[in-house]
Amino acid sequence: MGTSTAGYPQGVERAANAGLIVALILAFYVGFGVPILWAINYYIPSFFDGFGRRSLVGTLLYPFGPLRFEYVFVAALQMAVRYTLIAILFWRAWHSSLPLKLVVIAFLVAPTGGYLFHTAGYPEDVLYLALLAAIHVPPLPALLIMGATLFVQELAAFTVIPLYITSLVLRREFGRAVVHGAALVAVFAVIYLFLQTVPPEAIEALLARVRAVARYTIDESYYQLFRNDFVGERMRNYYMPPARYLTRSLLLAGCVSVVVAAACYRRSDRWFGLLNVLCVLGACLAPLLLGFFGWDVFRWVFLSLLSGLFVLLFVARPSPAPVVLAVAGLLMVFALVGHLEYFDGAQPRPVLSYERFMDFWGAELPQILGKALSR
């Protein structure tokens, strides 16, 4: 039996590649859905409609006129963005070492896999794709890209921006990390001080334009966000209400963050290695801080775990292999005992039901797509 370039038997590598394909199909089956009506709104408001924050995508789509209010048009774009992100993750995993392949397999088999397909349409797709672009381009374009993410959605300050600053620290670009971090804080301050809310008449004018075109029921509760400040009544602990599986999901996210950070430690440089650990740990845990601003707490758990996956695949060169395998082990534990609550009353499809699996491909999937196309 031959061996791969990484020293593993080729049969094991081929089995891992097959496992990646099976895990991807399984995750698609468990969580597939089209963008919900709330998520459609992320691509609609623009700067020209009087919106400041969360307006970048809508501004880019503004030349499309009334077409940008059509469900099929927006949902198709959102699905394309989500599946581009998934394709990149899969491609990276396919060309990674065996331990990282096992991490991605475990991520797809765990509740995070189905959730990845369920939450199509949410703005984190754009944010994480922007992060991938930023870490592969020169400094000035990278800074502009990361600043732009704050105008896609302000949660970038808790998700991709910590990952971006961490990537600079891991490359020992300390001065650039400080300068870029300060510049991004300044951009967030502008949004916080001047662009938090939108005049009610601007909101109503936009909704009137959407109603005149849309054939679907608009989820107008989304626009309540633009009538409220970031803090105030929204500043509370959304982790407090009892929710089944929430405690174990939070503990799992915390444990994964710690182990991912440990995988980035380098004994050869003690203090620099410690700084690596602290930055990675902070970047992985930062999405959980959103639980003090927004109610969809299982989404924050998912984003914490997704950030950990991004660290291993794109941001750092993790080692040693046993520590990386420990991440896969934790995700497999999550697959056995964990759960992520879906939106709009949806539920993950049962993994161990052959009848449901076959019915999904033959009947349920065409029905979902047909209903979406009729909107």
N, C-alpha and C positions, 0 to 999 in steps of 0.2 A: 504494500500500500504506500503511495506517495505521500509527501508532506507539502503543505502550503508554504508560501514564503514566510509566514509568521511562525512556522514550526509545528502547526497542528496537522493531523492527518487529513488528507484531502476529503476522505469520506465524511469526517466530522464537519468540515467546512461546507460540503454540499448539503449535508443534513440541516445545518444552520440556515443556509440559503432557502431550502425548502420550507423550513420552519417560519422564516420571514414571510414567505408568500402565503402560507396557511394562516398565520396570525393576522395578516392584513385582510384577508378575505373574511376571517372570523370577526374582526373588529368592524368591518363594513356591515356585515350582517347584523351584528348586535346593536349598532347605534345609528345606522343610516337614517337621515332625514333631510328634508329640504329646509331652507331658512324659514324660521318662524316670523310672524308678522312684526314682532318687536324688533328683530334683527334687521329687517328690511329698512327701518328708519335710519340705521347707521350710515347709509349711503345717500340719504336724501338732502338734509340741510346743507346749504352752501353759504359762503361769505356774501354772495350777492342777494341772499334771502334775509340778510341781517344777522346771521349767526357767526360767532367767533370760534368758540371751542367746538370740537367734533365736526368741523365743517370742511376739512381738506378734501375728503373723498367726494363729497357732494359738489364742491367747487370744481374739481376735475371733471365731473360728469355734467356740469352745468350746460356745456355746449350741446348736449343731446336733447335739450328742451324737455317737453312733456314725457318723452320716452323714459326719462330717469325716474318717473313715478310709477312705471309699470312693474308689477310684481315679477313677471317672467324675465324682463331685462335685468332688473337688479339682482334677483335670485341667481340667474345664470352667471353674472359677474362674481357674486359672492361664492358660488360653488367652484368656479374656476380658480379663484384665489385660494380657497381652502385646499383644493386637490393639488394645486401647485405646491403648496407647503408640504402636503403629505408625500407627494412624489419626491421632493428634495430630501425629506427625512428618510424615505425608503432607499433612495439612491445612496445616501451617505452611509446608511446601515449596511447596505449590500457590499460596499467597498471598505468597511471597517474591520477591525480585528474580531475574532470570535467572541471575546467577552462583551464587546459593545453590541454585537449582533444579538447576543442573548439578552442584553438589557432592553433592546428595542422589541424583541419578541415578547418579553415579559410586559413591557409597556402596552403593547397592542392586545395582549391576552387579558390584562388587568382591566378594571373599569375605565381606565384612561383611554384605552383603545376605542371602545364604543363611543365614549364622550367626544373623542376627536372627530368622529364622523357626525355625531348628533348636533354639535354646536356650529355647523356651517353658517356663515353669515356674520359671525361676531368679529369685531375689529382686530382682535389679537392676530388674526391671519395676516393682515397688512403689517402689523407691528413686528411680528417675528420675521417676515420676509424682509422688511426694512432693516432689521438687525443684521441679517445675513449679508445684505448688500453693504452695510456700513463697515463690517469687519473685513471687507475685501476691497475697499476702495481707499484712495488717499485721504489724509486727515480732514481737509476742508469739506469735500463732498460728504464724508462720513458724519461730520458735525451737522451739516445742513439736513441730512437724511434723518438723523436722530432728533433734531429740533422739530422737523416736520411731523414726526410720530406723535408729538404732544398735541398737534392739531387734528390728528385722526381720532385719538381719544386720550384723555389725560391719564388714564391708568398706565400709559407707557412709563410714567415716572416710577412705577412700582414693578414693572415687568422687564421691558427690553432695555431701558436706560441703565439700570443696575448691571445688567449683563454686558452692555457695551463698555461701561467704565471698568468692569472686571476684566474684560478682554484686554484693555489697555494696560492694566496693572500686571496681568500675567505676561504681557510682552515687555514689561519693565519700562513702559512709556509713562513714567510717573508724572512728569511735567504736563504732558498732553492730557492725562487723566484729570488732573486738577483744573486745567484751563477749560477743557470740554465740560467737565462736571459743573463748573461755575457758570458757563454759558447756558447750559441746559436748565440749571436752576433759575437763571434770569428769565428764560423763555417761559418756564412754568409760572414764575412770579407775574409776568405780564398777563397770562391767562387768568391767574387767580385774582389779580387786582382789577382787571378791566373787561374781561370777556366771560365771566362766569354765567351771567344771566342774559336773557334776550327779552326785549320789550314784548309784552303780550300781543300787541297788534302785529308784530312781525311773525310771531308764532301762528296766529290765526290766519294771516295772509297766506303763509306757506301751506297750512292745512287746507285752506280753501282751494288752492291750486291742485293739491294732491287729490282732494275729493272730486274735483271736476274731471279727473282722468282715471283714477284708480277703480278697478273692478273688484277690489278686495276690501275687507273691513279694516280700516286703518287702526293700528294700536296707538291711540292718541296719548295714552299714559306715558309713553316715551318722552313726550315733549314737556311733561311736568318737570323733568330734570333741568330744563333751561329756565324754569321759574324759581329754582332753589339754589342756594349757595352750596359749595362743597361741604361745608360744616353745618353748624346750627343743628337743626333737628336730625339731620342725617348722621351726625357725629355720635354714634353709639356703637355698642358691641353687638353686631349681628350674629355672633357665634353663641349668644346666650340662649335664644329660644331652643327648646329641645328638638333635636332632629336625629332620627335613627341613623346610625353609622357615622355621624359627624365627628364624634370624639376620636374614633379609631382612624378616620380619614386624616384628621389633623395630626395625630401622632405619627401616622405613616409618612405624611409629607415632611414632618420635622426630622424623622429618622433618615429618610432619603436625602434630605438636604445635608445632614451631618456627614453621611457616608460619601456623598458626592464631593463635599469639601475635603474630606480626608483623602480622596483619590487624587486630589490636586496638590498634595503636600510633597515637597522635595527635601529630603534629608541633607542634600548637598549644600543647601543655603538655608540655614535654620530660620533666620528672621524673615527673609523674603518668603520662605515657605509658609511661615505663620501668616504673613500678610495675604498670601494666596488663599489660604483656608478661610480667613475672615471675610475676604471679598466674595468668594464663591458662596459661602454660607449666607451672607447677607443678601446676595442676588437671588438665591433660591428661596429664602424665607420672605423676601419683600412682597411677593403677591399676596401673602396671607394678611398683610396689613390692610388690604382692601376690605377685609371683613369689618372694619370700623367705618366704612363709607357706603358699602353696598350690601344688599341682602342676599345675593346669589352666592352663598359661601362655598358651595361645592365647586363652583367655577373657579374660585380663588385657589382651592386645593389643587384642582387640575392644572392651573397655570403655574403653581409652585413646582409640581412634578414635571411639567413640560419644560420649565426653566432648567431644572436639573438635567433633563435629557439633552437640552441644547448645550449645556456646559460640557457634557461628556462628548458630544458629537462634533461640536463646532468651535467652542470657545477655548477649551483646555486640551492638553495632552495627558489624559489621566493615567495613573499608574499607582500601585502595581495591580496586576490582573485580579488577585483575590478580592481587593477592595471593590473593583468594578463589578465583579460577580456578586458581591454582597448587595449591590443596588438591584441587580436582577432578582436576587432572592427575596428582597423586601417587596418588590413589585409582584412577585408570585404569591407572597403572603396576602397582599392586597387583593389579588385575583380570587383568593379563597374566602376572605372574610370582609372585604371592603365593598363600597358602593358609592356611586356618585348620582345625586338626584338630577333627573332630566327636567327640561323646561316644558311648560304647557301640559303637564300631566302625562307626558310620554314616559315609557318604561323601556329599559334595555330588553332586547329579545332574548329568550332563554337559550343558553348555549347547548344544553343537553336534550333538546327536543328536535329529533330528526324531522318530524312532520312539520313543525313550524319553520325549520330551516328550508325545507323544500318548498313550502307554501310561500315563503318570502320571495324566492326567485321567480316563481311561476305566477303569483297573483298579487302579493302585497306590494312588491317593488313597482310593477307597472301601474298599480292603482295610485301609489304615492306620486309618481311622476305625472300621471294623467290629471290628477287633481291639481297639481301645481301648474301645469300648462293651461288649465282652464281658468285660472285667476286673471 
